[in-house]
Amino acid sequence: MTVFGTTRACASAAALTLLAAFAGQTVIAQPIPVGTSTITMTYETTAGEVSFSGDRDYLPGAGGPSDATALGDAPNIRAFNSVNSFGRRAFLANSNPVFAGVLRDDESLIAHAFFKNVPTDIGEDFFPDLVTGGSLTVTVGPINFAEPVRIDPTTVMLHALWSANQADQLPLLYINLHNHHTESTAFREFDDFINGGVFSNFPVANYVLGDLAVTVGGNGTTSLNLSITIPYTMLENLEETGQVVPPGLPAPQGFLEPFHFHIEYTVAPTPLAGVPAASFWSTMALIAIVAAGATISLRRARPATK
């Protein structure tokens, strides 16, 4: 009889084991968060600091305000976490094959989204009694993964969106209802965001690069946490000219407040320490060649079948 099939299988398994040992982790296409993360929104009112929290899963099909649920006992804040389904980068990647590369095969898009209690309270303030010149602090964590991952800081972005029905009531309506702020001045795929119509320079730029301050803990591990402080004035439309907002619209500090904003960024498996990506895949190819060579040797050494 022959044991060639079993021996060849063992040789292949050994090659795969060698690959896994070299990598030190499972090679996956897109890292997906495991379990829930706690979202906390904190801001200062004239009566003192208030804070609202809630645990959220990472929704794979989130698409808008209907996916958001009340954040603790916040009077007018709803929230969700999502993965690979919501955000400006996901919108651009899915809008045209030309822009598919803005979300790479080995990374996932994470979003932490906030909405007013749409549609019932869209005319109410997002953050009642927020002090003049105040800020919002958003913290999220732990963000757990089955393998070490790293946030790409050149993809971190804050997106704000205004209601067209409300903006149209302004004396000078906003042409662009989408605003963007980024962590990096070297925003990744900036040209794609311009060419894809997400970033616009008409009538003024609807984006500001490098004005967002984000703190990430645990980058390169299996458990991340994120903190971002957003000056409330960052939620002022970049086309705002200081016009008077008509009564009945949410303008607690003199400008029309957006009804939605979210934070988004990409995560990817942590590169092997000291091994550039090109070297990694070259080594993988070498392992495959070695495995193939072992199979050929085994074939030649196969005993005769009776």
N, C-alpha and C positions, 0 to 999 in steps of 0.2 A: 504494500500500500504506500501511499505518499502522504507526507505531512507538509508539502510545499505550501498549500493554501494557508494553513495555520501559521507556518513560519513567516510567510510574507506579511500576513496580518500583524504578527507581532513586531516585525521590522517597521511597518508603517506606524503602529501605535507608539513604538519607541521614538520615532522621528517626531511625532506629535507631542510626546512627553517632553522631548528636548526643546521643542519650540515653546511650550508652555513654561518650562523651567527658565528659559532665556528671557521670556517676556515678563515673568513674575506676576502676571495677571491674565484674566480672560480677555481676549481680543474681541471687542464688540463693535457694532456699527454705530449705535446711538446710545449713550448712557441715559438711563431713565431714573428719575428720583424714586426712592423707595419710601412708602408710607406717607405720613403727613408732615407738614411744617407749620409752625405757629407764626402767623402774621400779627404784628403789633403796630398800631398807629398811635403816636404820641404827639401832643402839641400843647402849647401854653394858652390858657384863656385868662381873662381878667380876674377870674376866681382861683386861678392856679392851674397846675398841669393836669391834663386828662389823658387817659391811655385806654385803648380798646384793642382786644386781642381775640383771635379765633384760630382753630386748627383747620387746615385745608389739605385735601388730597390734591394731586396734580392731574387735572382733567386732560385727557388726550383729545377731547373734541370740543373744547370750550370755544364759543364763538361770539359772546357778547354779554350784555347786562343780565339776560335771563339765567346765566350760569352763576351769577354772583349772589351771595347770601349775606345777611346782616353780620357785620363785624362786631361781635360781642353785643353790648347795649349801645353802640354808637347811634346817634339819632338819624344820621343820614349817610352812612358809609356801608357799602356792600363790597365784597371782595371774593376773588378766587385765585388759585394757582393753576397754571397750565403748563403743558409740555408739548411742543411741536404742533400747536394748533392755533395759537393766538399771538398777535404781535405784528409790528411793521415788517420785520424781517421775514416772518412766515408769509405775510401777505405778498411781499415782493417775490419771494421764492416761488410762490404758487401762481403768480400772475402771468408769467411768461417764462418759457424754458431758458431764454437768454439769461435770466437772473437767478436761475436755480442754484447757482454756486454761492449765493450769499448765505446759505445754510448748508454746510458741508456734510458729506456722508458719515463722518465720524463724530458729529456733534449734535446736540439737541438745543432747542430754543426754550428757555424757561421764561415765564412771565408771571408777575405778581400784579393783578389788575384791581382797580378800585372804581366803583360807580356810585352815583347817587341812587336813591331808591326810585329808579326809573320805572314808570313815568310819573308816579304820583308826587314825588318830592323834588322833581328836577328844578323847580323854581325856588327851592329852599337852599340855605347855605350848606356847603360841604362840611365846614368846620365852625359851627356856631361859636361866636364870642372869641374867636382867635385874636390874640393881641396884634395890634398894628406892628408891622415889621417882623412878625413871627415866622416860625418855620415848622415844618412837619418832619417828624423822624419816623421812618419805616424800618422795622427790623424783621427779618425772616430767618427762621432756623429751628432745629437743625434741618439742613437739606441733605438727606442721606442718599448714598449710592452704593451699589454692590462692588464698585471698583473705584480706585483713586481718580479724581477728575479735577479739572482746572477751569475756572472762569476766564474767558478771554476778555480782558479789560477794554479792548478796542471795539467790542460789540455792545457794551453797556449803554443803554439809552432810556431816557424818560420821554414818554409820548403823552400829550394832552389833546383832548378832543372836545370841541364845542358843539352844542346843539344848533343846527341850522335854523330851526324855528325861532330860537332866541336871538341868534346873531343877526337875523334878518330884521329884527326890531330896533337895532341900533341905528343912530343917525348916520354913522359911517360903518356899514357892515364889514365883517371880515371876509376877505376873498378866500383865504385859506383857513380852514377850520382845524387843521392839524399842525401842532408845534412839536419840535423835537429838541432835546438837550442831551449831549453825550458826555461820557467820562473822558474820552480821549480826543485830542486834537487831530490825531491820525486815525480817524474813524475808518474801520475796515470796509472796503468796497464802497467808499464814498461816491465814486463815479456811478456805480450801479444804482445807488439811492437817488442820485440826480437824474440819471437817464430813465429810471423806472417811475419817476414822478412822485416819489415819496418825499424827497427833499425838493423844495422849490425856491426860486429866487424872485418870484413874482407875487405880489407887488414889492414885497421885501423878503429877505431870507426867512423861511419858516423853521430854521434850525440854528442852534448855537453849539459850536464844537468846544469841548473841553471845560465846560462850566459846572459839571456834575461831580460831586464828591461822594465816592462810594468806598466803604470799608468792607473787605472780604476776609473772613477768618477761615482757616482750614484749607486754603487753596492747595491742591495737590494731594488731598486725603479723601477719605470716603464720606466725610461729614463736613459740610460747609455752613457758614452763616453769613448773613449780609446785613449791612446797616447803611442807610442813606438818609441824609438830612436835606430836605428840599425847602429852600426859602419860599414862602407863600407867593412872593412876587414872581417866581419862576412860572407860576400858573397864569400869568397875564399874557394874553395873546401878543405875539411879536408885532402885530399890525396896530396894536392899541395906540391911540393918539391922545388919550386923556379925555375923550368925549364923555359926556354925561350919560350914564346908563338909565334908561327909562324905569320908572317905578314898577315893581313886580318881578324884575329880573334879579337873579342873585349877584349882587355886587357889594359884598361886605366891606371891601377896601377900595371901592371906586372903579373897579373894572369887572367886566363880565366873567364870572367864574366858569371854568369848563365843567361838564358833567361827568367826565371820565379822565383818568390818567393811569398809566401803568409803567412798570419798570421791566425791561427785558434784557437778556444777555444769553450768550451761548456757553455751553460747557462741553468739554471734550476729554477723552481719557488722558491722564497725565503721561507725558513722554517718558520713556525709560531714562533714568539718570545716566548722564554721560554718553548716551547713544543717540545721535541724531536720527531723525525719522528715516532718512535715506539709508543710513547704515543698518537700521533695524530691518527694513524690507529687503536689503541686500543679503542680510544674514538669513532671513526667512527663505529667500531663494536658494541660498547655499544649503540650508537644511533639507529643502526639497530635493536638491540635486543628490545630496548624500543618501537620502532615503531611496531615491530611484536607483542609485548605484548599488545599494544594499540589496534591492529587489533583484537586479540583474545578476548579482553574484550568487544569490540564492537560487535563481533559476538555473544558472550554469552548474551549480553544485547539487541540483535536485537528484535524488536517487531514482533509479529505474523503477518504473511501476510494473508490478506483476499482475 
